Structure formats: structure tokens, C-alpha cells
Amino acid sequence: MSACRLALGLLVCAGALAVGSPAQAGGAKDRLHGAYGMTLSQTCVFPPLAPPPNPGFDPATGALLQPAEIVSATSTGIMRFADDGVVTLEQGVLSEIFQPRVQPGQVPVGARNAYRCAGPYTFADQRELSIDLTCDVLVPRPGVAIRITPFQLSGYVSRSRESINLAALEGNVQLLELSVDGQVVQTRERVCLQHLTLDRIRD
């Protein structure tokens, strides 16, 4: 399966990223530091790719405006939290399963795809964590880029800071953009329910 097909289906993406504004400056108490091993599970609903504009959901009601697919995925990677309020996701690898592909001869599980992400995080009251990432698929074709944003999750950090659990529960709309030589040629919206589990692997 091509990296483009992946981006349609799922989650995230790679290449050099534009990082959002870091969290507001503060002391050590509102910062995390270190690298965490990450596992992700998610289920997404996404209409087809098409030239922009290509709205997939009613912004007032959340109702679909086009036929759509349901795609589930799992992923691993390393998430690094820096003292400046920026979090990065490195070595991301994702595989997805396409629920409509259940007939003889069809292959339901897609190929592994690489991606990375970056963006700001906020850490409040020593326990509550929110992240807001932009993700890019590592596309092997020169001049082709795939980006998904925003990737927003929130949750809680353990008292020891050894583990973190984050989730996207509201199905916020994410925009996927497929660009060729810097020009956006196709887009799609998607909504996802996502869960991340993080375990500290180094400071």
C-alpha cells in the first residue's frame, strides 16, 4: 500500500514539520522532560480524497457530508518532551486495518508506514497533560508530502512521571493535505477516537 493510501486511512505523517507555538513559559513544575515509548490505537472515519475544498463533515452537527470508510490502526514510536514546551514524535511506525476489506482475495491489513510529529504541550497541576501535534508521513517519492493536523489529545501523567495516558475522545476534525512540489492538490477531513500509552525509557 502506498504512503498516500496510508495517510488517507490513518493517522499521521512525516517529513520536516512546522512546530506550533510552545506552551507558556514556566518553571520545572509545568514541564516534562525525557523520552517515552509510545503505543497508539485509533479508529477513524474518513471520506474520499478530492481537490480542495473538500469538506467531509458538517461543522455545526458533525454529520457526514459524503460517504466514508472506517479504518483502525496501531502505531509505535518515541515521544520526547523538552523543557521548552515542545514535544516530538520520532521513529513513528503505523499499520492500519481496513474494515471494508473482508472479501476473499482482499488484503485487510495495510503496509507499515513511517511518520513523525511535533508541536506544543501543556502540563498543569503536575498531572494533566495536553498535546497538539502536526504530523507528516515520510513519503518516499520526491516532491510529495502528506500532512495531518491537528492531532490533539489530553490525559494524565502518573505521580512518578513514569507513565502517561492520553486520549482523543471528542472526534475533532483533522485535515489531511496531499501536496506535490509544495502545492496542495488533494485534501480530506477525518474524525478519530485515539488512545496513546507512554512509558518512560530515558531521561
N, C-alpha and C positions, 0 to 999 in steps of 0.2 A: 504494500500500500504506500502511496506517495506521502511525503511530508505534508503536501497540500491537503490530501484527504483527511489526514490526521487532524489538522487544525480545524477542519470543518467539524469533525466529530468532537474534538475534545478540548482539551484544557489548555494547554499552554504552549509556550512558544519561546523562540530563542534568537540569538543574534545579539548584537550590542543594543542596550536598552537606554531609553531616556528615563532617568530615575526621578520620581516625584519629589516634592519638597520634603525634607526630613521633618521628623517630629520636633516639636518645640524644644528649645534648649532647656536643659535641666541638669540636676545632679545625678550621681550614680543611682539614686533610688528610683529614677524613672527611666532607666536604661537597662537593656540586656546586653550581654557580651558572650560570644563564643559560637561554636558550630554545633548544629543539631542534625542528626539523621532524621530524614522525613519520609513518611509514607502517606500517600494520598488516596482517597477513594472518592469517586464522584459519579453522579448521573446527570446528564444534560439533555435538554430538548433544543433542537436547532432546526430552523427552516433551511432551504437551499441557499447556496451562494448565488449572487447575482450582482450586476454592476450597481454601484451606489446611485441614489439612495435605495436601500433595500430593507425597510422596516419589517421586523418579524413579529413584533408584539405591540398591542395597543398600550401606549404609555399610561393611560388612565386606569385601565382594568386589568392589564397583564394578559389579556386574551390573545391567542394566536391570530395572526393575520394571514398566514399561509400554512399549507400542510408541513408537517415536521417529522423528524426522526427522534428516537430516544437512544442515546449512546452512553454506556457506562465505561469507566476507566479506573485503572490503578496506576500509581506512579511512585518512584523513589527519587531521592536527591539529598543534597546537603544544604541546609539553610543556615546562613551566617548573620548574626546580629552584631552591629557595630555601635560604638559609643555615640556616633553622630546621629543616631536615629534612623539609619538606613539598614534594611535587611535585603540580602541577596539569596537567590536560589541557584545553586550550581549543580552540575552533573545530573540534571533532571532527565529522567527516562520514563516514558509513559507508554502503556499499551491500553487499547480500548476494545470493547466488545459491542458489536452492532446487533441490537435486538431483532431487527427485521430479517437478518440473515440466518434463517433456520430451516431452509430447504436443502435437500440432498444436492451436493455439489458446491454449495456456498461455503465460504470461509468466514466464520463469525468473529474471529479474533484478529485484530489488525497487527501490523508490524510495530516493533519498538521504535519510538521516535524521541529524539533528544531536544531539550529546550532549556532555557534559563530565564530568570525573572529578577526584578529589582524594584524597590520602592520604599516608602517610609513606613515606620511602625510607631505606635504609641503604646506606652506601658504605664498603667495607672494603678495606684493603691497596692503596688507590689504583687498584684495578682492578675489584673485584667489587661489583656493584650489584643491589639487590633493591627492588621497589616493591610496594605493597599498596594498591590503589585501590578506591574506591566510585564507581560511575558511574551517572549519571541521564540518561535520554532527555529531550530538550527536546520535551515533548508540547504541541501547540498547543491542546489542549482544557482550559479552566479546571477546576481541581479534580482532574485526572487526573495521576498520577505513576507513573513506571516506574523502578525501581532494580535494579541488579545488583551483587552483592558476594559474595565478594571477587574482585578482579581481580589476581592475584599472578603476577609474572614476575621472573626473575633472569637475570643475564648479566654482560657485561664492558664496561668503558669503555676506549677507546683510550688509549695513553700520552699523546697530545696533548689528550685530552678533547674532540676534535672530533667523534667518532662513538661511538655506543653500540649494542650489540645485546642484546636481551632476548628470552627465550622462556619459555613455559609448557609444559613437556614432560610433566608427570605427569597431566594431565587432572583437576585438582582440581575438586570440585563447586562450582558457582556457583549462587546463588539469585536468581531474578528475582521481584520483587514488583510487582504492579499494584495501585495504591491509588486510591480515589475519595474525595475530601474527607477525606483523612488515614486512611482505613480500608482495610487490605489486603483485597482481595476475591478475588484470584486469585494463584497462585504457580506456578512451575515450576523444577525443577532442570535444570542443563545441565553438560556437561563439554566443554572446548575444548582444542585444541592451538593455540597462538598464538605469533606472532613479530613483534617490533617492531624497526624500524630507525630510529635517531635521528641527525640531523646538525645540528651547532650552527649556528644562524642569527644569534644575537646574544648578547652578554653580559648 
